[in-house]
Amino acid sequence: MIVEVVGGADEVPEVRVVDVDDLTRLHLALGAVTDEEADEALREAGLGRLEDDQTGVLDVAALRAAAEPQAGTGDWAQRWDSVVAEAAGAGRLVDDGAGLQVQVESAAGA
C-alpha cells in the first residue's frame, strides 16, 4: 500500500491511498512537494505526519478507514491486522500504537 502526497489542482498537494491490496510493503511516496507541504497535507487529511525527509508516521485507524473500502480481497482486514502486529513487533508503532512509522520515497510516477 502506498500513501502518496502529490501536487494537486491549483498547486495544492493531494493525498491518495493507492495499491491497497498490496500489503507486503507500506510506504509514503512524495511527489513534487516540499516536506512542509507534505506534512501539512498529511495532517489536514488526518492520515499522519512527516517526521523527517526519510520517515513518516501514518495514523493506523485513519489509514485503515481510507484503504479498506477500496480493498478487493475478502481477507484484507485480517491481512491489515497482521501488518500492524508485525509493525508492533518491529518497534515501528508510535504514539501508543496509534501511529505507524513508514519509509518516505519519491513518487516519481505520480
N, C-alpha and C positions, 0 to 999 in steps of 0.2 A: 504494500500500500504506500502511496506517495501523497504527502500533503504539499501542494505547490503554492508558492506565492509568486505571481507573475504580474506584469504590467497589464492593467485592465483598461476599460473605457475611460477617456479623459485623464489618462495617466494616473488613475487611482489603482493601487495594487489590488489584485483579486486573489482570494484564497480558494483553492479547489482540492477536494479529496478524490483521488483517482486510483485506478488499479486496486480497488478494494478487495477483490477476491484473492490477490496475491499477498498472503500474509507471511511469506517467507522472508520478507525484507521490508521494514518500515523506515522511511526517512523523510526528511524535509528538503524540498527542492526549491531553490530560489532562482527566479528569472532575473530580468534586468531591473532589479530594485535594490535600493541600499539596505543595509542591515537595519537601519532605523525604520524605514518604510515596511520592511518585512515584519519587524517586531510589532509595529503599530497595527498592521493588517491582521496578524495572528491574534492579537489581543482583542481587536474590535470584532473579529469573527467568533471569539470565545473559544478558540482552538488551542491556544497556548501562547508561547513567547519565545523569543530568541535569547539564548544565554550569551553566546558569542558567535564569531563567524564560523565555528565548527560544530556547535551544539545548540539544539533547540529542545524545548520542553513542550510536549503536547498533552493537552487535557484528556485523560483516559476516557471519561464519560462523554465528553463533547465529541471526541473523535468517533467513538462507537455510535453515537446518535447520528452523526453525519454519514458514516460509512454503511451501517447495517441496512438501511433501506435500499441501498444500491447493490447489495450483495446478490450474487447469482447462484449461491450454493446453500443448501439446507443446513449444513453444519457450520455455517460461518460463525455463529455465536460461540460455539464450543471452541473453534479454532482461535477466535479472538481472545477468549478466556485463557487459552494456552499461551498465547503471545504475551499477555500481561503477566501470567505466572512465571514465564521464562525470564521476562524483564526484571521481575522482583528478585528472582534467584540470582540474576547477574548484577544486582545492585543498581539498576537503571531506573527504578521508581523513585520519585522525589515528592516533596510536598505531601508527606504522609500517604503515599500511594496514589494520589490524585494526578500526578504528572509522570510522563514517560520521557526520559532523555533519548533523543534521536540524533543521528548524524545529519549535518547540513551538507547538501551537494548543490551543484549547479543544475538548473533546469534548462539545459542548452536547447532542447527541442521545444520548449514552451514559449 
